[in-house]
Amino acid sequence: MKTNEILGCPIHLVDSDMAREHINSFVNSNRFGYFVAINAEKIYRYRRDAQLRDVVDESIYPYPDGAGAVLSGRLFFGVKSEKINMPILALEEANANGWRVFIYGAQEDVHNDAVGKIKIKYPNIDIVGHMHGYHSQASAIESIRECKPQLVLLALGSPRQEFFANRCTGAGLESIFIGCGGALDIISGRLKRAPSFFVNNGLEWLYRLAQEPWRWRRQKVLPLFLFAVIKEKLFKGSSK
């Protein structure tokens, strides 16, 4: 699969159908590692944060997870990708194929409610283990090792979940790790998913900001990202 770079940050510019093919390919070929959701914040911080850069570089599947990544892909490469709702896509494929799944993260009540609803909505998934986010990472690693899941969903927040996934693969765990972010909050019913208008027009971040005002600190990077993209585009254009 082709890897592009946006401001130096690697990304696979894919749509949902391609992502489904790829995750099945990884599982069926026993290719272990972790996915990273690439958004404007990660792209902007990629060159400035050495730890984050190493984690992104060592991932097996950096995929688009926001309007900034999708629009930049079109601007620089003319590629029409889309924001991938990877946690839900992964659950759907796990249900279709009867994969062994481990779920780690979120507050205890959110975690338990989400796991209960996943069991109902996706009855063919073999949930071999689950732990809320207040269990230690060391105990989670040992539980994952014992349960031997094909797929691990991590709801630890970004970039903490990516750092943990990197730690797991470094410890030799043979699974595919996918960050959930706030997916368990949505599945549990604590948060509402953005309406299709917001999703289809690259405004999901605005809807989430309205629900979680504390996110404004992370959104401050958006104008900096936009400026960097425009500067890069103008520089490349003038150098041709």
C-alpha positions as CSV (number, residue, x, y, z in Angstrom):
1,M,0.0,0.0,0.0
2,K,1.2,3.5,-0.8
3,T,2.4,5.8,1.9
4,N,2.2,9.6,1.4
5,E,3.7,12.3,3.6
6,I,1.9,15.5,4.7
7,L,4.4,18.0,6.2
8,G,6.7,15.0,6.6
9,C,4.2,12.8,8.5
10,P,3.4,9.5,6.9
11,I,-0.2,8.6,6.0
12,H,-2.1,6.1,4.0
13,L,-4.7,8.1,2.1
14,V,-7.5,5.5,2.0
15,D,-11.3,5.3,2.1
16,S,-13.3,2.9,4.3
17,D,-13.4,0.1,1.7
18,M,-9.7,0.1,1.4
19,A,-9.3,0.3,5.2
20,R,-11.5,-2.8,5.5
21,E,-9.3,-4.7,3.0
22,H,-6.2,-3.7,4.8
23,I,-7.3,-4.6,8.3
24,N,-8.4,-8.0,7.1
25,S,-5.0,-8.4,5.3
26,F,-3.2,-7.6,8.5
27,V,-5.2,-10.1,10.6
28,N,-5.1,-12.9,8.0
29,S,-1.4,-12.6,7.5
30,N,-0.6,-12.3,11.2
31,R,1.1,-9.0,10.7
32,F,1.2,-7.5,14.2
33,G,1.6,-3.9,15.3
34,Y,-0.5,-0.8,15.8
35,F,-2.6,1.7,13.8
36,V,-2.3,5.5,14.3
37,A,-5.1,7.9,13.6
38,I,-3.5,10.9,11.8
39,N,-5.1,14.2,12.3
40,A,-4.1,17.9,12.0
41,E,-2.6,17.9,15.5
42,K,-0.4,14.9,14.9
43,I,0.7,16.2,11.5
44,Y,1.7,19.5,13.0
45,R,3.5,18.0,16.0
46,Y,5.2,15.3,14.0
47,R,8.4,17.4,13.3
48,R,8.4,19.0,16.7
49,D,7.9,16.0,19.1
50,A,10.5,13.3,18.7
51,Q,8.6,10.8,20.8
52,L,5.4,11.2,18.8
53,R,7.4,11.0,15.6
54,D,9.0,7.7,16.6
55,V,5.6,6.2,17.5
56,V,4.1,7.3,14.2
57,D,7.1,6.0,12.2
58,E,6.9,2.6,13.9
59,S,3.2,2.1,13.3
60,I,2.0,-0.3,10.6
61,Y,-0.9,1.7,9.5
62,P,-1.2,5.6,9.8
63,Y,-4.6,6.4,8.5
64,P,-6.6,9.7,8.1
65,D,-8.7,10.7,11.1
66,G,-9.8,14.2,10.5
67,A,-10.6,16.9,8.0
68,G,-7.1,18.3,8.1
69,A,-5.6,15.0,7.0
70,V,-8.2,14.5,4.3
71,L,-8.1,18.0,2.8
72,S,-4.3,18.0,2.9
73,G,-4.2,14.8,1.0
74,R,-6.4,16.3,-1.7
75,L,-4.3,19.5,-1.8
76,F,-0.9,17.9,-2.0
77,F,-1.6,14.7,-3.9
78,G,-5.1,15.0,-5.4
79,V,-6.1,11.9,-3.5
80,K,-9.7,11.6,-2.4
81,S,-9.6,9.8,1.0
82,E,-12.0,10.0,3.9
83,K,-12.0,10.2,7.7
84,I,-11.9,6.6,8.8
85,N,-14.0,5.7,11.8
86,M,-11.5,2.9,12.6
87,P,-12.9,1.6,15.9
88,I,-16.4,0.9,14.4
89,L,-14.9,-0.4,11.2
90,A,-12.7,-2.8,13.3
91,L,-15.7,-3.9,15.4
92,E,-17.7,-4.6,12.2
93,E,-14.9,-6.7,10.7
94,A,-14.3,-8.5,13.9
95,N,-18.0,-9.4,14.1
96,A,-18.0,-10.5,10.5
97,N,-15.0,-12.8,11.0
98,G,-15.4,-13.9,14.6
99,W,-12.1,-12.3,15.7
100,R,-10.7,-12.5,19.2
101,V,-10.9,-9.0,20.7
102,F,-9.5,-7.4,23.9
103,I,-10.7,-4.0,25.1
104,Y,-8.7,-1.7,27.4
105,G,-9.5,1.8,28.6
106,A,-12.1,4.4,29.7
107,Q,-13.6,4.9,33.1
108,E,-15.1,1.8,34.7
109,D,-18.7,2.6,34.2
110,V,-18.2,3.8,30.6
111,H,-16.1,0.8,29.9
112,N,-18.6,-1.7,31.3
113,D,-21.6,-0.1,29.5
114,A,-19.7,0.0,26.2
115,V,-18.5,-3.6,26.4
116,G,-22.1,-4.7,27.3
117,K,-23.5,-2.9,24.2
118,I,-20.7,-4.3,22.0
119,K,-21.6,-7.8,23.0
120,I,-25.2,-7.1,22.0
121,K,-24.6,-5.3,18.7
122,Y,-21.7,-7.5,17.6
123,P,-22.5,-11.0,19.0
124,N,-20.0,-12.8,16.8
125,I,-17.0,-11.1,18.4
126,D,-15.1,-13.3,20.8
127,I,-14.3,-10.8,23.6
128,V,-11.5,-12.7,25.3
129,G,-10.8,-10.0,27.9
130,H,-11.4,-6.4,28.9
131,M,-10.1,-4.0,31.5
132,H,-11.1,-0.4,32.3
133,G,-8.5,2.3,32.1
134,Y,-7.7,2.5,35.8
135,H,-5.9,-0.9,35.7
136,S,-2.2,-0.4,35.3
137,Q,-0.6,-0.7,31.9
138,A,1.7,-3.5,33.2
139,S,-1.3,-5.6,34.3
140,A,-3.0,-4.9,30.9
141,I,0.0,-6.1,29.0
142,E,0.1,-9.3,31.0
143,S,-3.7,-9.9,30.4
144,I,-3.3,-9.2,26.7
145,R,-0.4,-11.6,26.6
146,E,-2.5,-14.4,28.3
147,C,-5.6,-13.8,26.2
148,K,-3.9,-13.8,22.8
149,P,-6.4,-11.5,21.0
150,Q,-6.1,-10.8,17.3
151,L,-7.3,-7.3,17.9
152,V,-6.9,-4.9,20.8
153,L,-9.0,-1.7,21.1
154,L,-7.4,1.0,23.3
155,A,-9.5,3.8,24.8
156,L,-6.8,5.7,26.6
157,G,-6.9,9.0,24.8
158,S,-4.4,10.2,22.3
159,P,-1.4,10.1,22.2
160,R,-1.3,7.9,25.4
161,Q,-3.0,5.0,23.6
162,E,-0.4,5.2,20.8
163,F,2.5,5.2,23.3
164,F,1.0,2.2,25.0
165,A,0.5,0.3,21.7
166,N,4.1,1.0,20.9
167,R,5.1,-0.4,24.3
168,C,3.0,-3.5,23.7
169,T,4.6,-4.3,20.3
170,G,8.0,-3.6,21.8
171,A,7.1,-6.2,24.5
172,G,6.4,-8.8,21.8
173,L,2.6,-8.9,22.0
174,E,1.3,-10.5,18.8
175,S,-1.9,-8.5,18.2
176,I,-3.1,-5.5,16.2
177,F,-3.7,-2.5,18.4
178,I,-6.2,0.2,17.4
179,G,-6.9,3.4,19.4
180,C,-10.5,4.1,20.2
181,G,-10.2,7.7,21.5
182,G,-13.8,8.6,22.6
183,A,-15.4,5.7,20.8
184,L,-16.4,3.9,24.0
185,D,-18.0,7.0,25.3
186,I,-20.1,7.1,22.2
187,I,-20.9,3.4,22.2
188,S,-21.9,3.6,25.9
189,G,-24.2,6.5,25.2
190,R,-22.3,9.1,27.3
191,L,-21.5,11.1,24.2
192,K,-23.4,11.6,20.9
193,R,-21.7,11.0,17.6
194,A,-21.7,14.1,15.4
195,P,-24.6,14.3,12.9
196,S,-23.8,13.4,9.3
197,F,-23.7,17.1,8.3
198,F,-20.8,17.7,10.6
199,V,-19.0,14.5,9.6
200,N,-19.5,15.0,5.8
201,N,-18.3,18.6,5.9
202,G,-15.2,18.2,8.1
203,L,-16.8,19.8,11.1
204,E,-16.9,16.8,13.5
205,W,-14.2,18.6,15.6
206,L,-16.5,21.5,16.1
207,Y,-19.3,19.2,17.3
208,R,-17.0,17.5,19.7
209,L,-15.7,20.8,21.0
210,A,-19.3,21.8,21.8
211,Q,-19.7,18.6,23.9
212,E,-16.3,18.7,25.4
213,P,-15.2,22.4,25.8
214,W,-11.9,21.4,27.4
215,R,-10.8,20.3,24.0
216,W,-10.2,23.9,23.0
217,R,-6.6,23.6,24.2
218,R,-5.9,20.9,21.5
219,Q,-7.8,22.9,18.9
220,K,-5.4,25.8,19.2
221,V,-3.0,23.9,16.9
222,L,-5.5,24.1,13.9
223,P,-4.6,27.6,12.7
224,L,-0.9,26.7,13.1
225,F,-1.5,23.6,11.0
226,L,-3.4,25.5,8.4
227,F,-0.6,28.1,8.1
228,A,2.0,25.3,7.8
229,V,0.0,23.6,5.0
230,I,-0.4,26.8,3.1
231,K,3.3,27.7,3.4
232,E,4.3,24.2,2.3
233,K,1.9,24.3,-0.7
234,L,3.2,27.8,-1.8
235,F,6.8,26.6,-1.3
236,K,6.3,23.5,-3.4
237,G,4.4,25.4,-6.0
238,S,7.1,28.0,-6.4
239,S,9.9,25.4,-6.6
240,K,8.3,23.6,-9.6
